[in-house]
């Protein structure tokens, strides 16, 4: 889509008769603008509802399902980001038009995972036989969950999860990897992991899911041990990369 010239022009006009609803109930910068940019490059017209919890009928107590059912006739597709786990599945169940999940709670972020997989493919010219370490807030990180599941469906990828124990791998992910016989491990020893990975996938502490102020302070203190510094980055392999889904908390 980013190419210029005749080929790009054809792509840009492919969906010029379509109208797409971007329904965002969670704050978003990159994901929302990425979708809007792609939609406009493809020629589609867009309607965006930002902060939908406050600026849609959800505020009046209407259910997500009823809001989508009442308006789907206006649109050709829906892109949705929602704060609740499973909201995407609920939306897809009732909608009769194409639906794209742009993130639901701590559950999934499939479009980010596809972008991450593309990045790995561009760098290593393969998406199998990779050693990928996920660093940070494993418990709440939906980008981690989606990418880890994708890598688990491919061949011979080794997954390592590095975090404070209180932000470690959720039980359902652990059970899934064990059931599928995926090569994975969990640790809090970042310095032992760094020299042996192809990609280090770094994530922030997900403040929005930690409501208790004292718990926040404690997590921030423990999180300091997991920051990527220049000396740590210099210990990585010469061909390894650092990835981050953003945003960054410094």
Rosetta silent file (secondary structure, phi, psi, omega in degrees, C-alpha in Angstrom):
SEQUENCE: XXXXXXXXXXXXXXXXXXXXXXXXXXXXXXXXXXXXXXXXXXXXXXXXXXXXXXXXXXXXXXXXXXXXXXXXXXXXXXXXXXXXXXXXXXXXXXXXXXXXXXXXXXXXXXXXXXXXXXXXXXXXXXXXXXXXXXXXXXXXXXXXXXXXXXXXXXXXXXXXXXXXXXXXXXXXXXXXXXXXXXXXXXXXXXXXXXXXXXXXXXXXXXXXXXXXXXXXXXXXXXXXXXXXXXXXXXXXXXXXXXXXXXXXXX
SCORE:     score description
SCORE:     0.000 S_00000001
   1 L     0.000  -23.057 -176.091    0.000    0.000    0.000 S_00000001
   2 L   -84.822   -8.287 -179.925    2.918    2.342    0.566 S_00000001
   3 L   -69.017  155.617  175.624    4.194    2.037   -3.011 S_00000001
   4 L  -108.079  160.396  177.535    3.701    4.871   -5.442 S_00000001
   5 L   109.482 -169.787 -173.353    2.687    4.588   -9.095 S_00000001
   6 H   -62.083  -42.276 -178.134    0.037    2.744  -11.113 S_00000001
   7 H   -62.245  -42.872  177.821    0.036   -0.410   -8.975 S_00000001
   8 H   -62.734  -40.145 -177.972   -0.512    1.627   -5.807 S_00000001
   9 H   -61.665  -39.334  178.257   -3.299    3.592   -7.467 S_00000001
  10 H   -62.696  -43.636  179.851   -5.190    0.361   -8.255 S_00000001
  11 H   -63.153  -41.737 -176.148   -4.911   -0.752   -4.636 S_00000001
  12 H   -62.732  -28.979 -174.705   -6.084    2.585   -3.331 S_00000001
  13 L   -98.873    4.270 -173.268   -9.329    2.449   -5.325 S_00000001
  14 L   -61.587  -32.609 -174.415  -10.225   -1.173   -4.631 S_00000001
  15 L  -121.379   34.748 -173.712  -12.789   -0.330   -1.927 S_00000001
  16 L   -68.006  -17.864 -179.964  -13.958    3.128   -2.952 S_00000001
  17 L   -92.911    1.030 -173.728  -17.667    2.209   -2.722 S_00000001
  18 L  -101.451  151.777  175.803  -17.378    0.871    0.831 S_00000001
  19 E  -121.705  129.369 -175.024  -17.930    2.563    4.209 S_00000001
  20 E  -118.084  134.475  175.448  -16.110    1.203    7.262 S_00000001
  21 E   -94.943  123.523  171.277  -16.923    1.766   10.925 S_00000001
  22 E  -101.866  106.985 -172.688  -13.959    2.113   13.303 S_00000001
  23 E  -109.420  100.756 -173.437  -15.469    1.468   16.727 S_00000001
  24 E  -116.335  111.738  177.250  -12.898    2.194   19.458 S_00000001
  25 L   -97.288   -3.346  177.090  -13.900    2.026   23.103 S_00000001
  26 L  -118.365  147.248  176.290  -10.254    2.107   24.259 S_00000001
  27 L   -57.925  139.454 -178.777   -7.707    4.889   23.710 S_00000001
  28 L  -155.355  135.509  175.392   -5.591    4.175   20.640 S_00000001
  29 L  -109.800  -65.887 -174.574   -3.025    6.072   18.601 S_00000001
  30 H   -66.898  -48.486 -175.024   -1.137    3.659   16.329 S_00000001
  31 H   -65.211  -44.684 -178.477   -3.824    1.040   15.735 S_00000001
  32 H   -63.986  -49.306 -177.338   -6.605    3.513   15.017 S_00000001
  33 H   -69.637  -30.545  176.168   -4.576    5.726   12.704 S_00000001
  34 H   -64.037  -44.192  178.300   -3.033    2.689   10.969 S_00000001
  35 H   -65.381  -45.068 -179.018   -6.488    1.354   10.153 S_00000001
  36 H   -62.045  -41.300  179.016   -7.769    4.748    9.052 S_00000001
  37 H   -63.625  -46.088 -179.792   -4.737    5.294    6.830 S_00000001
  38 H   -63.674  -42.188 -179.330   -5.053    1.832    5.239 S_00000001
  39 H   -62.338  -42.454 -179.419   -8.790    2.242    4.716 S_00000001
  40 H   -71.596  -35.078  176.474   -8.341    5.588    3.001 S_00000001
  41 H   -63.814  -31.084  178.090   -5.485    4.319    0.839 S_00000001
  42 L   -83.234   -0.763  175.222   -7.837    1.575   -0.345 S_00000001
  43 L    92.346   -0.965 -177.827  -10.391    4.218   -1.236 S_00000001
  44 L   -74.833  155.162  169.925  -12.927    3.438    1.493 S_00000001
  45 E   -95.788  148.028 -172.382  -14.867    6.073    3.376 S_00000001
  46 E  -128.706  150.137  170.192  -14.683    5.833    7.134 S_00000001
  47 E  -126.590  121.485 -178.125  -16.725    6.638   10.228 S_00000001
  48 E  -113.527  128.073  171.283  -14.754    6.589   13.490 S_00000001
  49 E  -109.558  109.371 -179.281  -16.250    6.461   16.976 S_00000001
  50 L   -99.160  149.349 -176.945  -13.476    7.197   19.462 S_00000001
  51 L    49.431   53.000 -173.033  -13.863    6.681   23.241 S_00000001
  52 H   -62.078  -23.180  177.410  -17.069    4.792   22.503 S_00000001
  53 H   -61.496  -28.107 -178.912  -17.697    4.122   26.178 S_00000001
  54 H  -105.675  -29.137 -171.245  -18.480    7.845   26.500 S_00000001
  55 H  -117.400   36.074  172.054  -19.527    8.902   23.007 S_00000001
  56 L  -146.199 -178.307 -179.613  -21.907    6.175   21.861 S_00000001
  57 H   -70.458   -6.529  171.253  -25.080    4.566   23.150 S_00000001
  58 H   -59.170  -34.864  179.327  -22.912    2.335   25.345 S_00000001
  59 H   -61.497  -30.154 -178.587  -22.857    5.336   27.674 S_00000001
  60 H   -86.930   -0.113  178.668  -26.657    5.094   27.932 S_00000001
  61 L   101.883    1.819  178.247  -26.523    1.457   28.918 S_00000001
  62 L   -70.326  143.808  179.320  -27.031   -0.159   25.523 S_00000001
  63 L   -74.497  159.230  176.510  -25.210   -3.453   25.076 S_00000001
  64 H   -57.697  -44.899 -178.325  -22.392   -3.835   22.596 S_00000001
  65 H   -59.895  -44.135 -178.170  -24.451   -6.341   20.618 S_00000001
  66 H   -68.284  -37.274  178.138  -27.435   -4.013   20.303 S_00000001
  67 H   -61.941  -43.132 -178.689  -25.271   -1.056   19.272 S_00000001
  68 H   -71.268  -41.819  179.047  -23.685   -3.081   16.470 S_00000001
  69 H   -62.788  -36.722 -176.273  -26.948   -4.651   15.332 S_00000001
  70 H   -72.375  -20.356 -173.782  -28.640   -1.263   15.190 S_00000001
  71 H  -119.346   -7.943 -172.808  -25.973    0.275   12.959 S_00000001
  72 H   -61.983  -24.666  179.412  -24.448   -2.532   10.886 S_00000001
  73 H   -66.706  -14.428 -179.775  -26.764   -1.752    7.976 S_00000001
  74 H   -84.465  -15.107 -166.814  -24.918    1.534    7.485 S_00000001
  75 L  -127.859  163.296  176.997  -21.520   -0.081    6.925 S_00000001
  76 L  -101.330  -15.452  178.222  -19.651   -2.661    4.873 S_00000001
  77 E  -163.909  158.618  178.425  -17.221   -3.684    7.638 S_00000001
  78 E  -128.515  131.127  169.508  -16.446   -3.004   11.311 S_00000001
  79 E  -110.995  127.697 -174.432  -13.060   -2.582   12.986 S_00000001
  80 E  -134.304  136.109  165.976  -13.344   -2.656   16.772 S_00000001
  81 E  -118.014  132.917 -174.800  -11.098   -2.171   19.795 S_00000001
  82 E  -139.417  151.993 -176.096  -12.704   -2.927   23.140 S_00000001
  83 L   -81.278  -13.575 -174.526  -11.590   -3.008   26.766 S_00000001
  84 L  -101.681  135.500  173.001  -13.293   -6.325   27.618 S_00000001
  85 L   -59.723  136.204  176.929  -11.902   -9.786   26.952 S_00000001
  86 L    85.374   -4.261 -179.402  -14.110  -11.659   24.517 S_00000001
  87 H   -62.288  -35.227 -179.663  -15.813   -8.532   23.130 S_00000001
  88 H   -64.540  -41.582  178.916  -14.509   -9.345   19.648 S_00000001
  89 H   -64.238  -40.105  177.693  -16.087  -12.797   19.733 S_00000001
  90 H   -62.404  -43.369 -179.048  -19.398  -11.285   20.850 S_00000001
  91 H   -65.251  -46.398 -178.377  -19.299   -8.751   18.027 S_00000001
  92 H   -62.707  -30.386 -178.163  -18.390  -11.304   15.362 S_00000001
  93 H   -67.490  -36.545 -174.982  -21.232  -13.545   16.525 S_00000001
  94 H   -95.413  -23.559 -175.941  -23.967  -10.952   15.897 S_00000001
  95 L   -77.093  142.621  175.773  -22.569   -9.084   12.893 S_00000001
  96 L  -105.294    6.367  177.435  -23.493  -10.125    9.370 S_00000001
  97 L  -117.664  162.676 -179.456  -20.756   -7.985    7.805 S_00000001
  98 E   -55.578  142.534 -176.298  -16.956   -8.461    7.906 S_00000001
  99 E  -133.604  137.272  177.133  -15.405   -7.784   11.315 S_00000001
 100 E  -123.949  129.121  177.853  -11.789   -7.115   12.338 S_00000001
 101 E   -85.699  115.298  177.261  -10.554   -7.336   15.920 S_00000001
 102 E  -100.518   22.063  177.749   -8.232   -4.413   16.707 S_00000001
 103 E   120.826  124.310  175.909   -7.718   -5.615   20.282 S_00000001
 104 E  -129.484  108.124  177.828  -10.031   -6.897   23.025 S_00000001
 105 L    53.784 -134.109  176.909   -8.942   -6.390   26.628 S_00000001
 106 L   -96.791   15.830 -170.788   -5.973   -8.565   27.612 S_00000001
 107 L   -86.888  -70.430 -173.104   -7.121  -11.266   25.215 S_00000001
 108 E  -142.785  153.785  169.795   -5.951  -10.790   21.615 S_00000001
 109 L  -143.526   73.944 -170.087   -4.482   -8.308   19.147 S_00000001
 110 H   -64.878  -34.543 -178.539   -4.333  -10.340   15.913 S_00000001
 111 H   -70.100  -34.673  174.847   -3.509   -7.535   13.477 S_00000001
 112 H   -64.919  -40.007 -179.813   -0.479   -6.512   15.561 S_00000001
 113 H   -63.687  -39.180  177.580    0.625  -10.160   15.612 S_00000001
 114 H   -64.474  -39.355  176.312    0.433  -10.373   11.817 S_00000001
 115 H   -63.881  -42.289  178.837    2.563   -7.223   11.575 S_00000001
 116 H   -64.079  -40.693  178.341    5.066   -8.696   14.042 S_00000001
 117 H   -64.296  -38.970  176.503    5.213  -11.938   12.067 S_00000001
 118 H   -62.114  -41.722  179.093    5.819   -9.916    8.895 S_00000001
 119 H   -61.336  -44.466  177.948    8.667   -8.089   10.651 S_00000001
 120 H   -62.623  -40.065  179.918   10.280  -11.393   11.633 S_00000001
 121 H   -65.675  -40.177  178.897    9.901  -12.680    8.079 S_00000001
 122 H   -65.040  -38.470 -176.663   11.508   -9.544    6.644 S_00000001
 123 H   -77.731  -47.891 -170.881   14.455   -9.775    9.025 S_00000001
 124 H  -104.257   -5.852 -178.127   15.161  -13.523    9.103 S_00000001
 125 L    59.636   27.185  175.307   13.533  -14.651    5.834 S_00000001
 126 L  -163.738  160.705  174.139   11.681  -17.314    7.801 S_00000001
 127 L  -126.754   11.993  173.581    9.032  -17.637   10.519 S_00000001
 128 L  -113.619  165.204  174.663   10.100  -21.108   11.692 S_00000001
 129 L    54.835   43.060  177.724   13.069  -22.206   13.816 S_00000001
 130 L  -112.085  149.177  172.409   13.241  -18.907   15.693 S_00000001
 131 E  -107.011  110.037 -175.949   14.142  -18.201   19.297 S_00000001
 132 E  -119.499  126.769  176.343   11.824  -15.460   20.541 S_00000001
 133 E  -108.881  130.709  177.498   11.818  -14.074   24.076 S_00000001
 134 E  -102.134  125.043 -172.967    8.839  -12.090   25.356 S_00000001
 135 E  -120.630  132.077  172.144    9.802   -9.577   28.022 S_00000001
 136 L   121.820 -130.328 -174.696    7.637   -7.579   30.398 S_00000001
 137 L   -88.977   81.501 -178.287    3.961   -7.773   31.256 S_00000001
 138 L   -68.979  -34.911 -175.068    3.129  -11.276   30.050 S_00000001
 139 L   -61.722  -43.650 -174.416   -0.034  -11.452   32.143 S_00000001
 140 L  -104.516   -5.133 -170.267   -1.832   -8.512   30.504 S_00000001
 141 L   -80.271   99.669 -179.430   -0.056   -8.296   27.142 S_00000001
 142 H   -69.354  -28.284  176.596   -2.519   -9.117   24.368 S_00000001
 143 H   -67.041  -37.400  176.806    0.144   -8.539   21.703 S_00000001
 144 H   -62.805  -47.134 -178.396    2.285  -11.181   23.404 S_00000001
 145 H   -58.682  -48.202 -176.766   -0.595  -13.631   23.519 S_00000001
 146 H   -66.078  -44.910 -179.248   -1.460  -13.248   19.840 S_00000001
 147 H   -68.068  -40.418  179.705    2.109  -13.441   18.550 S_00000001
 148 H   -62.116  -41.841  178.078    3.001  -16.361   20.829 S_00000001
 149 H   -64.256  -40.633  177.481   -0.007  -18.334   19.614 S_00000001
 150 H   -61.736  -47.364 -179.228    0.928  -17.623   15.981 S_00000001
 151 H   -63.639  -31.471  179.455    4.520  -18.743   16.536 S_00000001
 152 H   -68.468  -23.568  179.553    3.249  -21.864   18.305 S_00000001
 153 L   -83.339   -8.487 -179.079    1.397  -22.899   15.143 S_00000001
 154 L   -98.876 -171.499 -169.356    4.635  -22.804   13.127 S_00000001
 155 L  -100.638  127.214  166.488    7.616  -25.166   13.192 S_00000001
 156 L    59.590   29.664  173.577   10.284  -25.481   15.869 S_00000001
 157 L   -82.258  137.485  177.782   10.001  -22.003   17.377 S_00000001
 158 E  -104.614  123.752 -175.660   11.371  -21.685   20.917 S_00000001
 159 E  -112.173  130.827  176.256    9.453  -19.282   23.157 S_00000001
 160 E  -124.007  136.517 -178.251   10.792  -17.768   26.367 S_00000001
 161 E  -117.307  117.662 -174.437    8.750  -15.599   28.712 S_00000001
 162 E  -116.664  119.759 -176.469   10.705  -13.211   30.939 S_00000001
 163 L  -166.106  165.204  164.862    8.869  -11.226   33.613 S_00000001
 164 L   -60.059  147.843 -174.492    8.385  -10.534   37.306 S_00000001
 165 H   -57.883  -34.851 -177.557    6.610  -13.579   38.756 S_00000001
 166 H   -73.791   -9.109  178.192    3.431  -11.600   39.438 S_00000001
 167 H  -118.980   25.511 -173.820    3.198  -10.694   35.726 S_00000001
 168 L   -79.125 -171.934 -174.274    4.064  -14.124   34.379 S_00000001
 169 L   -60.917  126.650  176.520    2.442  -16.468   31.892 S_00000001
 170 L   -63.927  153.247 -176.071   -1.330  -16.935   32.449 S_00000001
 171 H   -59.861  -36.936 -176.869   -2.447  -20.480   33.230 S_00000001
 172 H   -67.553  -35.906  176.837   -4.442  -20.859   30.024 S_00000001
 173 H   -69.489  -42.302  178.653   -1.421  -20.053   27.851 S_00000001
 174 H   -59.335  -44.360  179.973    0.805  -22.372   29.871 S_00000001
 175 H   -65.109  -39.434 -179.353   -1.706  -25.193   29.491 S_00000001
 176 H   -63.318  -47.884 -178.825   -2.052  -24.572   25.765 S_00000001
 177 H   -64.041  -38.966  178.779    1.697  -24.706   25.113 S_00000001
 178 H   -65.811  -42.857 -179.745    2.064  -27.838   27.234 S_00000001
 179 H   -63.144  -39.876 -178.181   -0.829  -29.548   25.454 S_00000001
 180 L   -85.945    1.262  179.383    0.567  -28.691   22.016 S_00000001
 181 L    58.709   42.834  177.456    4.080  -29.726   23.119 S_00000001
 182 L   -82.004  139.379  178.907    5.487  -26.290   22.319 S_00000001
 183 L   -77.497  101.521 -179.193    9.095  -25.643   23.340 S_00000001
 184 E  -141.430  159.301  174.398    8.731  -22.860   25.921 S_00000001
 185 E  -148.347  161.009  178.997   10.168  -21.769   29.248 S_00000001
 186 E  -123.615  139.971 -178.925    9.530  -19.136   31.926 S_00000001
 187 E  -158.160  163.266  170.483   12.186  -17.199   33.818 S_00000001
 188 L  -117.021   13.100 -177.928   12.956  -13.937   35.572 S_00000001
 189 L  -101.207   81.666 -175.460   16.652  -14.046   34.621 S_00000001
 190 H   -59.890  -42.234 -173.935   16.801  -11.623   31.712 S_00000001
 191 H   -66.634  -22.940  176.976   20.609  -11.506   31.447 S_00000001
 192 H   -79.867  -23.418 -175.925   20.779  -15.256   30.849 S_00000001
 193 H   -86.417  -38.994 -170.089   18.245  -15.050   28.030 S_00000001
 194 H   -51.126  -44.475 -174.558   19.509  -12.036   26.069 S_00000001
 195 L   -71.998   -9.864 -168.301   22.555  -13.597   24.323 S_00000001
 196 L  -116.125   21.240 -177.557   20.563  -16.566   23.011 S_00000001
 197 L  -118.939  152.294  170.753   17.561  -15.084   21.175 S_00000001
 198 L   -81.973  -41.355 -178.823   16.836  -14.067   17.616 S_00000001
 199 E  -135.226  134.158  174.447   14.177  -11.567   18.684 S_00000001
 200 E  -109.367  113.087 -174.405   13.508   -9.907   22.020 S_00000001
 201 E   -99.838  105.336 -171.397    9.886   -8.734   22.162 S_00000001
 202 E   -99.397  136.090  178.560    9.696   -6.014   24.816 S_00000001
 203 L  -131.113  159.310 -179.982    6.447   -4.728   26.320 S_00000001
 204 L   -84.258  166.915  168.513    5.455   -2.053   28.808 S_00000001
 205 L   -73.239  124.443 -173.996    3.744   -2.465   32.162 S_00000001
 206 L   -84.468   83.219 -174.929    0.032   -2.318   31.332 S_00000001
 207 H   -55.561  -36.475 -172.695   -1.047    0.301   33.870 S_00000001
 208 H   -63.285  -16.741 -179.690   -4.662    0.354   32.716 S_00000001
 209 H  -103.821    2.872  177.486   -5.235   -3.159   34.082 S_00000001
 210 L  -116.461  101.568 -171.878   -3.649   -2.524   37.491 S_00000001
 211 L   -86.212  -33.226 -175.890   -6.070   -0.408   39.510 S_00000001
 212 L   -73.462  125.347 -174.376   -4.566   -0.600   43.013 S_00000001
 213 H   -65.783  -40.399  179.539   -2.054    2.222   43.562 S_00000001
 214 H   -65.411  -39.052  178.194    0.125    0.286   46.019 S_00000001
 215 H   -65.910  -37.330  176.658    0.295   -2.661   43.646 S_00000001
 216 H   -58.819  -47.016 -178.756    1.301   -0.299   40.854 S_00000001
 217 H   -61.405  -41.957 -179.260    4.211    1.030   42.906 S_00000001
 218 H   -65.790  -41.257  179.566    5.375   -2.474   43.774 S_00000001
 219 H   -66.343  -39.841  178.614    5.204   -3.613   40.159 S_00000001
 220 H   -61.532  -39.159  179.534    7.108   -0.555   38.981 S_00000001
 221 H   -64.949  -44.628  179.939    9.866   -1.290   41.454 S_00000001
 222 H   -71.260  -26.710 -177.675   10.177   -4.915   40.316 S_00000001
 223 H   -68.925  -24.030 -178.159    9.924   -3.836   36.669 S_00000001
 224 H   -58.987  -27.750 -178.384   13.174   -1.880   36.904 S_00000001
 225 H   -73.371  -10.007 -173.038   15.075   -5.180   36.776 S_00000001
 226 H  -115.418   17.299  178.750   13.640   -5.897   33.338 S_00000001
 227 L   -80.554  145.297  177.100   14.539   -2.698   31.502 S_00000001
 228 L   -88.378  113.926  177.705   16.626   -2.878   28.338 S_00000001
 229 L  -103.297  168.329  178.003   19.790   -0.844   28.819 S_00000001
 230 H   -59.789  -45.389  177.889   22.595   -0.239   26.329 S_00000001
 231 H   -59.168  -38.386  178.633   24.919   -2.774   28.034 S_00000001
 232 H   -67.348  -44.768  179.391   22.169   -5.387   27.850 S_00000001
 233 H   -60.303  -35.662 -179.177   21.409   -4.641   24.215 S_00000001
 234 H   -69.272  -15.115  179.432   25.126   -4.948   23.406 S_00000001
 235 L   -89.440   -3.579  177.728   25.104   -8.510   24.741 S_00000001
 236 L   -76.590  159.774  178.772   22.579   -9.632   22.140 S_00000001
 237 L   -62.333  154.658 -174.334   23.659  -11.530   19.038 S_00000001
 238 L   -63.896  -27.440 -179.223   24.867   -9.463   16.105 S_00000001
 239 L  -103.139    3.741 -178.558   21.877  -10.481   13.973 S_00000001
 240 L   -81.238  162.847 -177.338   19.242  -10.385   16.721 S_00000001
 241 E  -133.104  156.701  171.116   16.600   -7.683   16.970 S_00000001
 242 E  -106.812  130.637  177.729   14.530   -5.879   19.585 S_00000001
 243 E  -119.965  150.148  178.384   10.815   -5.498   18.845 S_00000001
 244 E  -149.670  127.371 -178.339    8.226   -3.428   20.714 S_00000001
 245 L   -76.764  -10.968 -178.317    4.497   -3.131   19.932 S_00000001
 246 L    64.370  157.126    1.044    4.351    0.332   21.535 S_00000001
 247 L   -75.717  166.971 -179.641    3.472    2.506   23.367 S_00000001
 248 L  -105.401  133.908  168.811    6.614    2.823   25.465 S_00000001
 249 L  -104.047  118.820 -177.467    6.691    3.806   29.124 S_00000001
 250 L   -91.368    0.000    0.000   10.103    5.229   29.936 S_00000001
